[in-house]
Amino acid sequence: MKSRILVIEDERAALRSLSLLLSDENYDVLEADCGQTGLTVARQEEPDLILLDIRLPDLNGLQVLEQIRQETVDAAVIIMTADTTSSNAIQATQLGAFDYIAKPINDEHLLVVIRRALEYRNLDRELRKLRTTPPPQPLSGFVGHSKAMQEVYKLIGRVAASDANVLVSGESGTGKELVADAVHKFSKRAQGPLVKVNCAAIPESLLEAELFGHEKGAFTSAVSRRIGRFEQANKGTVFLDEVADLSPALQAKLLRVIQDRTFERLGSNAPITVDFRLIVATAQDLAAAVATGKFREDLFYRLNVVTIALPPLRDRREDIPFLVQRFLGRSERPVTIRQDALDRIMAHNWPGNVRELENVITRALVIAPGGIITPECIQFADRSAQSSNWLEQIPYHDGYWPVIRQVEAQLIRAALGEAQGNKAEAARILGIQRRLLYEKISELGLN
């Protein structure tokens, strides 16, 4: 069903221009040239969104907005104003306007804001339905009773019922994939597939075919048709991990799939329509990536409909004992942990978060004498463990490129050791793209 947009604008040329723009974008457009007419149309037609000029011949736009909010008109409101620095713009947001747009209006920016407003409005409707519904418990895979995690559980419970795009943010090792699992499990798409793709783990040259598939003969090694991940996820959920690592070209293609729900396999011009819910995750600051031009702003707005931010383990230390017990419970033999060993765990800063804790406990289970974990069993990565003279031990007579390969291998081993085997963190330490690190690990035989 088309979204209905009411445009309240007294300038006929501007009103006509906006109507044509929105009609071309497949919206159902309603028009009003003054505040009173706009209020009447809003009450009778129940639009999904209202574009409201702040200067009208009869009522001030803020007066119209205030009446809209006092009545039962359930519409997102975007204010149009020539002066974004005035108190009017601030007052508009305080009265409940979703956003305000500066005149003269930039069409592309307006369309992005409209899409965001409609998505937020639809999500808000779902949230209102769920406010009296407790969050689903337990959430499989999650451990923690801290206030921070309780908020995460509540948000998962509310978001799962909608079809809105979800951005999961958090440091590496905080459990972003578990959020995707839970959102899918408690959604109306739970009977459909959950298809996961780590965008950083697949070389750029292969990622497009992985996501969208290809026809036989699309490229040299395409010996048969391949169904892509989006096509596999029809009627289900797509989870794109490390979405910040997408190339500009793939960002553009992803934006189109989100907007149109169609794509073509490589080597084909036939459009394929898919029905999916999108969840993405990143350990990076996407807003900062947008500011530096590394990530598309329009794609960011489409992905950032709802954000679930996972706290680092150091900010929810009260959950650590429960996590330790969970990991100890995996042992095939009875194991206990001494209080002084637990104290050592509690004092650590956990840069690798839950994943690092799991690795530390797994190692402790192996070396614990007599099934008792002592402080000596709790071993953290030694950031200074690498030999200071390893360069001197390299046989330079082997030639330039063999030596370079040895240096690369040593650097990668050191970074992986410091990162507790976490490749994403190792790439950050080395200051290189994760995709390059994966390629180097394969090339140097470091698997």
FENMO-V75979 format. One record per residue. N is the residue number from 1. PSI is psi in whole degrees, 0 to 359 (none if undefined). BURIAL is # if it has 24 or more other C-alpha atoms within 12 Angstrom, else .. D_LAST is the distance of its C-alpha to the last C-alpha in Angstrom with 2 decimals. Layout:
N:PSI:BURIAL:D_LAST ; N:PSI:BURIAL:D_LAST
//
This chain:
1:137:.:50.64 ; 2:143:.:51.22 ; 3:142:#:51.11 ; 4:128:#:54.60 ; 5:126:#:55.08 ; 6:124:#:58.43 ; 7:118:#:59.21 ; 8:103:#:62.03 ; 9:128:#:63.14 ; 10:342:#:66.71 ; 11:116:.:66.12 ; 12:318:.:66.59 ; 13:316:.:64.56 ; 14:320:#:61.57 ; 15:316:#:61.96 ; 16:318:.:62.05 ; 17:315:.:59.06 ; 18:321:#:56.91 ; 19:316:#:58.11 ; 20:316:.:57.17 ; 21:312:.:53.71 ; 22:325:#:52.96 ; 23:320:.:54.52 ; 24:334:.:52.29 ; 25:12:#:49.28 ; 26:29:.:50.64 ; 27:151:#:52.11 ; 28:116:#:55.54 ; 29:132:#:57.61 ; 30:148:#:60.68 ; 31:148:#:62.93 ; 32:138:#:65.31 ; 33:10:#:67.23 ; 34:169:#:68.26 ; 35:315:#:67.23 ; 36:316:#:69.66 ; 37:319:#:68.79 ; 38:317:#:65.11 ; 39:319:#:65.69 ; 40:313:#:67.70 ; 41:319:#:65.08 ; 42:319:#:62.32 ; 43:320:.:64.32 ; 44:321:.:65.22 ; 45:346:#:62.09 ; 46:64:#:59.33 ; 47:160:#:56.87 ; 48:331:#:53.18 ; 49:146:#:53.24 ; 50:125:#:56.05 ; 51:115:#:56.07 ; 52:117:#:58.86 ; 53:139:#:60.67 ; 54:337:#:61.78 ; 55:112:#:65.15 ; 56:158:#:67.33 ; 57:334:.:71.11 ; 58:302:.:72.00 ; 59:146:#:69.38 ; 60:144:#:66.84 ; 61:327:#:63.31 ; 62:326:#:62.58 ; 63:320:#:65.55 ; 64:315:#:64.21 ; 65:317:#:60.78 ; 66:319:#:62.46 ; 67:322:#:64.49 ; 68:316:#:61.46 ; 69:334:#:59.69 ; 70:339:.:62.87 ; 71:193:.:63.19 ; 72:19:.:61.00 ; 73:114:#:59.42 ; 74:74:#:55.72 ; 75:144:#:54.39 ; 76:144:#:51.97 ; 77:129:#:53.99 ; 78:124:#:53.02 ; 79:138:#:55.64 ; 80:124:#:56.56 ; 81:147:#:58.11 ; 82:350:.:59.08 ; 83:91:.:58.64 ; 84:350:.:55.28 ; 85:353:.:56.36 ; 86:163:.:59.37 ; 87:339:.:59.75 ; 88:317:#:60.08 ; 89:318:#:56.38 ; 90:316:.:55.51 ; 91:326:.:58.15 ; 92:315:#:56.84 ; 93:326:#:53.44 ; 94:330:.:55.25 ; 95:356:#:57.31 ; 96:9:#:54.24 ; 97:140:#:53.45 ; 98:318:#:49.81 ; 99:173:#:49.80 ; 100:146:#:52.17 ; 101:135:#:52.06 ; 102:140:#:53.78 ; 103:144:.:56.41 ; 104:146:.:56.33 ; 105:133:#:53.61 ; 106:116:.:50.35 ; 107:314:.:49.84 ; 108:317:.:46.03 ; 109:319:.:45.81 ; 110:316:#:48.43 ; 111:322:#:46.57 ; 112:314:#:43.36 ; 113:321:#:45.41 ; 114:315:#:47.23 ; 115:317:#:44.06 ; 116:317:#:42.78 ; 117:317:#:46.21 ; 118:321:#:46.43 ; 119:317:#:43.00 ; 120:321:#:43.89 ; 121:315:#:47.28 ; 122:320:#:45.87 ; 123:320:#:43.44 ; 124:322:#:46.34 ; 125:316:.:48.35 ; 126:319:.:45.64 ; 127:322:#:45.37 ; 128:326:.:49.14 ; 129:331:.:49.04 ; 130:0:.:46.45 ; 131:332:.:47.92 ; 132:3:.:49.63 ; 133:124:.:46.70 ; 134:153:.:44.49 ; 135:148:#:40.72 ; 136:132:#:38.96 ; 137:144:.:38.06 ; 138:161:.:35.83 ; 139:116:#:32.86 ; 140:131:.:30.12 ; 141:336:.:27.14 ; 142:143:#:28.99 ; 143:131:#:30.28 ; 144:137:#:32.83 ; 145:9:.:36.55 ; 146:159:#:36.73 ; 147:320:.:38.93 ; 148:317:#:36.03 ; 149:328:#:34.23 ; 150:322:#:37.58 ; 151:322:.:38.02 ; 152:315:#:34.62 ; 153:316:#:35.70 ; 154:316:#:39.03 ; 155:321:#:37.61 ; 156:316:#:35.23 ; 157:322:#:38.28 ; 158:318:#:40.36 ; 159:326:#:37.89 ; 160:327:#:36.81 ; 161:342:#:40.30 ; 162:177:#:40.27 ; 163:17:#:38.41 ; 164:150:#:37.72 ; 165:145:#:34.47 ; 166:131:#:32.51 ; 167:118:#:30.43 ; 168:120:#:28.32 ; 169:156:#:27.68 ; 170:158:#:26.21 ; 171:162:#:23.71 ; 172:135:#:20.07 ; 173:6:#:19.99 ; 174:347:#:23.66 ; 175:34:#:23.39 ; 176:324:#:24.02 ; 177:327:#:22.66 ; 178:325:#:25.09 ; 179:315:#:27.88 ; 180:317:#:27.16 ; 181:315:#:27.22 ; 182:317:#:30.51 ; 183:316:#:32.20 ; 184:316:#:31.56 ; 185:323:#:32.62 ; 186:12:#:35.93 ; 187:171:#:36.69 ; 188:353:.:39.01 ; 189:13:#:36.02 ; 190:331:#:34.56 ; 191:348:.:35.42 ; 192:176:.:33.48 ; 193:150:#:29.74 ; 194:110:#:27.32 ; 195:122:#:24.77 ; 196:139:#:21.79 ; 197:126:#:19.90 ; 198:105:#:17.43 ; 199:338:#:18.82 ; 200:342:#:16.21 ; 201:350:#:13.23 ; 202:127:#:15.05 ; 203:144:#:16.02 ; 204:324:#:19.71 ; 205:340:.:20.77 ; 206:344:#:19.75 ; 207:322:#:20.60 ; 208:315:#:24.35 ; 209:326:#:24.22 ; 210:318:#:21.97 ; 211:317:#:24.57 ; 212:355:#:27.74 ; 213:176:#:27.13 ; 214:159:#:28.57 ; 215:161:#:31.27 ; 216:131:.:31.07 ; 217:6:.:31.29 ; 218:329:.:30.42 ; 219:178:.:28.09 ; 220:314:.:27.12 ; 221:7:.:24.41 ; 222:82:.:26.36 ; 223:350:.:27.79 ; 224:167:.:28.88 ; 225:143:.:29.65 ; 226:131:#:26.93 ; 227:126:#:27.95 ; 228:171:#:26.33 ; 229:323:#:25.34 ; 230:320:#:28.68 ; 231:323:#:30.61 ; 232:332:#:28.77 ; 233:9:#:29.74 ; 234:132:#:33.46 ; 235:9:#:35.60 ; 236:218:#:32.63 ; 237:139:#:30.30 ; 238:129:#:27.54 ; 239:114:#:25.09 ; 240:107:#:23.42 ; 241:149:#:20.99 ; 242:50:#:20.60 ; 243:338:#:23.61 ; 244:344:#:24.26 ; 245:0:#:21.51 ; 246:141:#:23.58 ; 247:161:#:25.10 ; 248:321:.:28.91 ; 249:317:.:29.42 ; 250:330:#:27.50 ; 251:316:#:29.28 ; 252:319:.:32.54 ; 253:323:#:31.67 ; 254:320:#:30.61 ; 255:317:#:33.91 ; 256:320:.:35.84 ; 257:321:#:34.27 ; 258:317:#:35.12 ; 259:314:#:38.64 ; 260:343:.:39.56 ; 261:29:#:37.31 ; 262:156:#:37.06 ; 263:173:#:34.65 ; 264:144:#:34.33 ; 265:153:#:31.58 ; 266:134:#:30.46 ; 267:10:.:33.09 ; 268:150:.:35.75 ; 269:2:.:38.53 ; 270:120:.:39.28 ; 271:141:.:38.77 ; 272:126:#:37.00 ; 273:134:.:38.16 ; 274:149:#:35.89 ; 275:108:#:36.76 ; 276:160:#:33.98 ; 277:138:#:33.51 ; 278:128:#:30.95 ; 279:130:#:28.94 ; 280:157:#:26.68 ; 281:152:#:24.76 ; 282:147:#:23.82 ; 283:358:#:23.17 ; 284:166:#:25.04 ; 285:100:#:28.81 ; 286:325:#:29.76 ; 287:320:#:33.35 ; 288:323:.:32.37 ; 289:325:.:30.25 ; 290:317:.:33.42 ; 291:328:.:35.52 ; 292:1:.:33.43 ; 293:9:.:33.38 ; 294:345:.:29.65 ; 295:138:#:30.36 ; 296:133:#:33.36 ; 297:318:#:36.15 ; 298:323:#:37.42 ; 299:320:#:34.06 ; 300:315:#:33.71 ; 301:325:#:37.13 ; 302:326:#:36.29 ; 303:326:#:33.16 ; 304:50:#:34.76 ; 305:309:#:37.41 ; 306:131:#:36.38 ; 307:130:#:33.93 ; 308:109:#:32.50 ; 309:120:#:31.38 ; 310:132:#:29.34 ; 311:147:#:30.29 ; 312:157:#:27.85 ; 313:326:#:27.87 ; 314:340:#:29.93 ; 315:3:#:32.67 ; 316:54:#:32.98 ; 317:335:#:32.82 ; 318:344:.:35.32 ; 319:347:#:32.63 ; 320:314:#:30.36 ; 321:323:#:32.31 ; 322:321:.:32.08 ; 323:319:#:28.30 ; 324:315:#:28.08 ; 325:323:#:30.29 ; 326:313:.:28.24 ; 327:325:#:25.05 ; 328:328:#:27.18 ; 329:347:.:28.63 ; 330:348:.:25.44 ; 331:144:.:25.94 ; 332:351:.:27.46 ; 333:155:.:29.81 ; 334:130:.:32.29 ; 335:138:#:30.98 ; 336:160:#:32.97 ; 337:131:#:32.25 ; 338:153:.:34.81 ; 339:322:.:36.39 ; 340:332:.:35.46 ; 341:320:#:31.75 ; 342:324:#:32.20 ; 343:321:.:34.07 ; 344:320:#:31.16 ; 345:316:#:28.92 ; 346:332:#:31.66 ; 347:346:.:32.00 ; 348:152:#:28.41 ; 349:345:.:27.91 ; 350:63:#:24.65 ; 351:335:#:23.08 ; 352:4:#:20.15 ; 353:215:#:22.84 ; 354:325:#:22.65 ; 355:318:#:18.87 ; 356:317:#:19.09 ; 357:318:#:22.07 ; 358:317:#:20.37 ; 359:318:#:17.58 ; 360:316:#:20.44 ; 361:321:#:22.55 ; 362:317:#:19.92 ; 363:320:.:19.42 ; 364:323:#:23.22 ; 365:326:#:23.79 ; 366:320:.:21.95 ; 367:359:.:23.92 ; 368:123:#:27.20 ; 369:128:.:30.09 ; 370:23:.:32.47 ; 371:19:.:30.98 ; 372:121:#:32.08 ; 373:118:#:29.75 ; 374:170:#:31.20 ; 375:329:#:30.53 ; 376:338:.:28.64 ; 377:343:#:26.09 ; 378:100:#:25.35 ; 379:125:#:22.78 ; 380:160:#:21.65 ; 381:129:#:19.11 ; 382:108:.:21.03 ; 383:349:.:21.11 ; 384:20:.:22.77 ; 385:342:.:20.79 ; 386:140:.:19.36 ; 387:139:.:21.69 ; 388:344:.:24.31 ; 389:27:.:24.64 ; 390:330:.:21.16 ; 391:325:.:22.35 ; 392:340:.:25.21 ; 393:355:.:23.05 ; 394:128:.:21.50 ; 395:97:.:23.50 ; 396:338:.:25.02 ; 397:352:.:26.76 ; 398:343:.:23.59 ; 399:162:.:24.46 ; 400:305:.:23.76 ; 401:319:.:20.66 ; 402:322:.:18.73 ; 403:316:.:19.70 ; 404:320:.:18.66 ; 405:322:.:15.12 ; 406:320:#:15.12 ; 407:314:.:16.63 ; 408:315:#:14.16 ; 409:318:#:11.21 ; 410:319:#:13.49 ; 411:317:#:14.53 ; 412:319:#:11.21 ; 413:317:#:10.47 ; 414:317:#:14.07 ; 415:319:#:14.00 ; 416:323:#:11.16 ; 417:316:#:13.24 ; 418:328:#:16.36 ; 419:12:#:15.20 ; 420:33:#:14.29 ; 421:0:#:10.72 ; 422:109:#:12.54 ; 423:324:#:11.10 ; 424:317:#:14.66 ; 425:323:#:16.22 ; 426:320:#:13.99 ; 427:321:#:15.08 ; 428:319:#:18.58 ; 429:319:#:18.56 ; 430:346:.:17.63 ; 431:32:.:20.14 ; 432:164:.:18.16 ; 433:143:#:17.73 ; 434:325:#:14.79 ; 435:320:#:14.57 ; 436:320:#:14.28 ; 437:316:#:11.45 ; 438:317:#:9.41 ; 439:319:#:10.68 ; 440:320:#:9.98 ; 441:317:#:6.25 ; 442:315:.:6.52 ; 443:321:.:9.45 ; 444:2:.:8.45 ; 445:40:.:5.67 ; 446:11:.:3.80 ; 447:none:.:0.00
//
